[in-house]
């Protein structure tokens, strides 16, 4: 490591370089704040993170508060504290709300805001001494701090019916109702689980909220074929907006046929894999079907013992009041066996991999409409340690089969 | 407020009142949207059955979506003057400013571009770059993703604004360490910080991560937290007389960084650090559905501030895809169509790719843990 003066000089050179270029620069923004930028620069010179774990306690706030000290090799040193703050539904910010955030950030923070993190929360930097005040200030404008550690993290929902034609159920209402449940509140407020737990809500199979990699994801779908308005479609074809042959050829499910004679588009509902291809190409002449469902996926995630994974689809809920209530209950149904049995730092998905999805669904007592057969593909390795019960189960099965013959 | 401050604070104040937080024009047309239209890249029009229209202008934010209060206030001014007094933040870290006419939308575009923020996204363009926080605040980051994102953004900006188009949507995630906080690996192009070699243990800091000595003497190894978090059993306790030591077996280590995430005593050497480049993942159910990305390059050096090595590979991947991809074909579908092997050859990595394929240690350690699940073939497909 070079001597301190040299280190700071080289840090400044790198920072200056990062202000150039045509893409917006984070360094330019950081310069307008009271963020200790030299620490960041020194990290870039040393090529390792300049931050070490720090501590800050805010009364009765157990999640969402994070603090760092700079490492001992950073000249002049410094500290960094930030809050994870809940986003509004659909992440809409009216300007009066933005101005309140700006005011809080200037007066109690360091004038720096991260608009969104991957939890779906936004982040405000501050100094430790203002932490208590900042919590009260944020609560007074109608939001709060929370969602870090082994708790339920900030929920995330796509914009849904607020600004999207494709929304198949009311994602923002579900988002709001989830928060009103006391159990969800408590699980967000206090970390008590083996690892983090994320809930994401997407309105359609395009999955803008990235529900497929959440511990519990809800994705709007429909049953059967998309709805075709043949008359409107013909007009779109005549206007040259849609090429029906291409539409049929490019359907990933191969479910579309174009009847040249009758000038009609037919979609086979049984084959449709809900890729949204035709809908996006010919909307609103082709629309999602009328029988709407909410698909449930569980066990996705990025951080985890067994690496990144997408969720397992386990069935449908109805997109109505009762479905919404069942969805909230479902959260705690899947959490229960995981919380009881999983080792620390196992994501739900890791636990499911260890147990097998079949066993897990049985243990959690999940019963949903349209649950697919969950048998795993057989092992390619012909040896395994089996318990006496397991072996006996197979023996009994064969006896039964014999009786049937 | 209740009298009990503890109970009051533990009852979170969630900003979920739709009536309070949604802009009026959105409330009036909630669930009534019937059509959409694009006006160049970065401006979309939503048409409601009430006849009202909302124009949304997508603005790229700096890496890690970091804005100063001053700049955010400027955006609020623009949204008040030219918009409907509202904006939206997207998961991709872009800012969308809402307005009610195309004319105003174009003026917003002009105003934000004057501030140095490009407008773009939607359609066959790059929709944005997601970055984790890395050296800005993170204790475990191995490379600095915001500055990598900045270098990539400078190189890929024409694909965002639509000056140069792509076969389909492109999204880039840049994460500073294997925890992949920028959004995981299920995306078109994903850059992930890599340790490159097993960590060193800083003995003096280890005390914070182990139970007290008298407990450690009695407790079983498998009950010790830091031993539990290692997925391959590379960490174990060695008892020598009355001393108990934590030992790392480098040949079992797969550089997953879980030990570092849970204990500060693990250090990497900047000499070995680099990034992996993954390609062909996606989240959406379009095409052939969501899937995780695959490692194209397991290691590249990460040299600030311009990260030329990383930019070169990303540019190369994009060029190959632009040249050979069919219209509407995401990178994932393009790779599926031509085949992984052919794709690797097209990018020009076929010679070195074999080196990575020969690493059997990964396979052995993972197999041990995965033998009873279907994860093993998935992992094998993944590498």
Contacts between the chains, C-beta under 8 A, distances in Angstrom:
chain1	res1	chain2	res2	distance
A	14	B	147	7.9
A	14	B	304	5.6
A	14	B	305	4.7
A	17	B	305	4.2
A	17	B	306	7.1
A	18	B	147	5.6
A	18	B	150	5.7
A	18	B	305	5.1
A	21	B	150	6.7
A	21	B	151	7.9
A	21	B	153	7.5
A	21	B	154	3.7
A	22	B	118	7.4
A	22	B	153	8.0
A	22	B	154	5.8
A	22	B	157	5.0
A	23	B	60	7.1
A	23	B	62	7.8
A	23	B	63	7.9
A	23	B	118	7.4
A	23	B	150	5.9
A	23	B	153	3.0
A	23	B	154	4.8
A	23	B	157	5.4
A	24	B	60	6.0
A	24	B	61	6.2
A	24	B	62	4.1
A	24	B	63	7.9
A	24	B	116	6.2
A	24	B	117	5.3
A	24	B	118	7.5
A	24	B	153	7.4
A	25	B	62	5.7
A	25	B	150	6.2
A	26	B	62	4.1
A	26	B	63	4.7
A	26	B	64	5.9
A	26	B	66	4.6
A	26	B	136	7.6
A	26	B	146	5.1
A	26	B	150	6.7
A	27	B	150	7.9
A	28	B	62	7.2
A	28	B	116	7.9
A	29	B	62	5.3
A	29	B	66	5.3
A	29	B	67	5.6
A	29	B	68	4.7
A	29	B	71	6.1
A	30	B	66	6.6
A	30	B	68	7.3
A	32	B	68	3.8
A	32	B	69	7.9
A	32	B	70	5.1
A	32	B	71	6.9
A	33	B	68	4.9
A	33	B	69	7.2
A	40	B	135	5.5
A	40	B	136	5.9
A	43	B	135	3.9
A	43	B	144	6.7
A	44	B	135	6.4
A	44	B	144	5.9
A	44	B	147	6.4
A	44	B	304	4.6
A	44	B	305	6.9
A	45	B	304	8.0
A	46	B	270	6.7
A	47	B	143	7.6
A	47	B	270	4.0
A	47	B	273	6.5
A	47	B	302	7.4
A	47	B	304	7.2
A	48	B	142	7.3
A	48	B	268	7.3
A	48	B	270	5.3
A	48	B	273	7.6
A	49	B	134	7.0
A	49	B	135	5.3
A	49	B	138	6.0
A	49	B	139	6.0
A	49	B	140	6.9
A	49	B	141	4.6
A	49	B	142	7.5
A	49	B	176	7.8
A	50	B	135	6.2
A	51	B	135	7.4
A	51	B	137	6.1
A	51	B	138	6.5
A	51	B	139	5.0
A	52	B	139	5.8
A	52	B	264	6.4
A	53	B	139	5.4
A	53	B	264	5.6
A	59	B	5	7.1
A	59	B	6	7.7
A	59	B	9	6.8
A	60	B	5	6.7
A	60	B	6	4.7
A	60	B	8	8.0
A	60	B	9	3.8
A	60	B	10	5.8
A	61	B	9	6.0
A	62	B	10	8.0
A	66	B	137	7.4
A	68	B	137	5.9
A	68	B	139	6.3
A	80	B	137	5.5
A	82	B	137	6.4
A	86	B	12	7.5
A	86	B	14	5.8
A	86	B	15	5.6
A	87	B	15	7.2
A	87	B	89	7.0
A	88	B	15	4.6
A	88	B	16	7.8
A	88	B	21	4.1
A	89	B	15	7.5
A	89	B	16	5.9
A	89	B	18	5.7
A	89	B	21	6.0
A	89	B	22	6.9
A	90	B	22	7.1
A	90	B	26	7.9
A	90	B	88	6.7
A	91	B	88	5.5
A	91	B	89	4.3
A	91	B	90	6.9
A	92	B	21	6.1
A	92	B	22	5.6
A	92	B	23	6.1
A	92	B	26	6.7
A	92	B	86	6.0
A	92	B	87	7.7
A	92	B	88	5.4
A	93	B	86	6.7
A	93	B	87	5.1
A	93	B	88	6.9
A	93	B	89	6.6
A	94	B	21	7.0
A	94	B	23	5.6
A	94	B	85	6.1
A	94	B	86	5.0
A	95	B	76	4.5
A	95	B	79	5.2
A	95	B	80	5.2
A	95	B	85	4.7
A	95	B	86	6.6
A	95	B	87	7.4
A	96	B	85	7.6
A	97	B	21	7.1
A	98	B	72	6.3
A	98	B	73	7.6
A	98	B	75	7.5
A	98	B	76	4.4
A	98	B	79	7.7
A	98	B	87	7.0
A	99	B	73	7.0
A	99	B	76	5.8
A	101	B	72	7.4
A	102	B	69	4.6
A	102	B	72	5.6
A	102	B	73	4.9
A	102	B	76	7.1
A	105	B	69	4.5
A	105	B	72	8.0
A	106	B	69	5.0
A	109	B	69	7.8
A	111	B	68	5.6
A	111	B	69	4.2
A	111	B	70	7.1
A	112	B	66	6.6
A	112	B	67	7.7
A	112	B	68	6.1
A	112	B	69	7.2
A	113	B	66	7.5
A	113	B	67	5.4
A	113	B	68	7.7
A	113	B	69	6.5
A	113	B	72	6.0
A	114	B	64	6.1
A	114	B	65	5.4
A	114	B	66	5.4
A	114	B	67	7.8
A	114	B	133	7.3
A	115	B	61	6.1
A	115	B	65	4.1
A	115	B	66	7.9
A	115	B	67	6.1
A	115	B	72	8.0
A	115	B	89	4.7
A	115	B	93	6.4
A	115	B	95	6.5
A	116	B	65	5.4
A	116	B	89	4.9
A	116	B	90	7.3
A	116	B	91	6.6
A	116	B	93	5.7
A	117	B	65	7.9
A	117	B	133	7.7
A	117	B	181	7.9
A	118	B	91	7.8
A	118	B	130	7.2
A	118	B	132	7.2
A	118	B	181	5.7
A	118	B	182	6.5
A	118	B	183	5.2
A	120	B	91	7.0
A	122	B	89	7.0
A	135	B	9	7.2
A	138	B	13	7.8
A	139	B	13	4.7
A	142	B	13	6.2
A	142	B	15	5.1
A	142	B	17	7.3
A	142	B	20	6.8
A	142	B	21	7.7
A	143	B	13	6.3
A	143	B	14	7.4
A	143	B	15	4.2
A	144	B	12	4.6
A	144	B	13	4.3
A	144	B	14	6.7
A	144	B	15	7.8
A	146	B	12	5.5
A	156	B	91	7.2
A	159	B	88	7.0
A	161	B	30	5.7
A	161	B	31	3.8
A	161	B	33	7.4
A	162	B	22	6.2
A	162	B	26	5.1
A	162	B	30	5.9
A	163	B	26	6.2
A	163	B	33	6.9
A	163	B	46	5.9
A	163	B	54	6.5
A	163	B	56	7.2
A	163	B	88	7.5
A	164	B	33	6.4
A	164	B	46	7.6
A	165	B	33	4.3
A	165	B	34	6.2
A	165	B	35	6.6
A	165	B	36	6.0
A	165	B	46	7.1
A	167	B	31	7.3
A	170	B	31	7.1
A	172	B	18	6.0
A	173	B	18	7.2
A	175	B	16	6.6
A	176	B	14	8.0
A	176	B	16	4.0
A	176	B	17	7.4
A	176	B	18	6.1
A	179	B	12	7.9
A	179	B	14	4.1
A	179	B	16	4.7
A	180	B	14	8.0
A	180	B	16	7.5
A	185	B	11	6.4
A	185	B	12	5.5
A	185	B	14	7.8
A	186	B	10	7.4
A	188	B	12	6.0
A	189	B	10	4.8
A	189	B	11	7.7
A	189	B	12	5.7
A	190	B	10	7.2
A	205	B	284	7.3
A	205	B	285	3.6
A	205	B	286	7.8
A	206	B	284	4.6
A	206	B	285	6.5
A	206	B	286	6.4
A	207	B	283	5.2
A	207	B	284	5.4
A	207	B	285	6.4
A	207	B	290	7.0
A	208	B	91	6.9
A	209	B	91	7.0
A	210	B	91	6.7
A	210	B	183	7.1
A	210	B	186	8.0
A	210	B	283	5.2
A	212	B	186	7.4
A	212	B	283	5.7
A	212	B	290	5.1
A	213	B	184	5.5
A	213	B	186	6.0
A	213	B	283	6.9
A	250	B	328	6.9
A	252	B	286	7.7
A	252	B	287	5.4
A	252	B	288	5.5
A	252	B	289	7.9
A	273	B	285	7.5
A	273	B	289	7.1
A	274	B	285	5.9
A	275	B	285	5.7
A	275	B	286	5.2
A	275	B	287	6.2
A	275	B	288	7.8
A	275	B	289	7.2
A	276	B	284	7.9
A	276	B	285	6.7
A	276	B	286	5.7
A	277	B	286	6.4
A	277	B	287	7.6
A	280	B	286	7.7
A	283	B	35	6.9
A	283	B	36	7.1
A	284	B	34	5.9
A	284	B	35	5.4
A	302	B	179	7.3
A	302	B	180	4.7
A	302	B	181	7.6
A	302	B	183	7.4
A	302	B	184	3.7
A	302	B	185	7.2
A	303	B	179	4.9
A	303	B	180	7.0
A	303	B	181	7.7
A	303	B	261	7.5
A	305	B	229	7.7
A	305	B	231	4.7
A	305	B	258	7.1
A	306	B	231	6.7
A	306	B	369	7.3
A	306	B	370	7.2
A	306	B	375	6.1
A	307	B	256	7.3
A	307	B	379	7.5
A	308	B	180	6.5
A	308	B	184	5.2
A	308	B	185	4.9
A	308	B	186	7.2
A	308	B	292	5.7
A	309	B	292	7.4
A	310	B	186	6.6
A	310	B	290	5.7
A	310	B	291	7.3
A	310	B	292	6.6
A	343	B	228	5.3
A	344	B	225	6.0
A	344	B	228	6.0
A	344	B	229	7.0
A	345	B	228	7.1
A	345	B	229	4.8
A	345	B	258	6.9
A	345	B	262	6.5
A	353	B	370	7.8
A	353	B	373	5.2
A	353	B	375	5.5
A	354	B	373	7.5
A	356	B	372	7.7
A	356	B	373	6.7
A	376	B	373	6.7
A	376	B	374	4.5
A	377	B	374	4.7
A	377	B	377	7.1
A	379	B	371	6.9
A	379	B	372	7.1
A	380	B	376	7.3
A	380	B	377	7.1
A	381	B	371	5.5
A	384	B	371	7.1
A	384	B	372	6.7
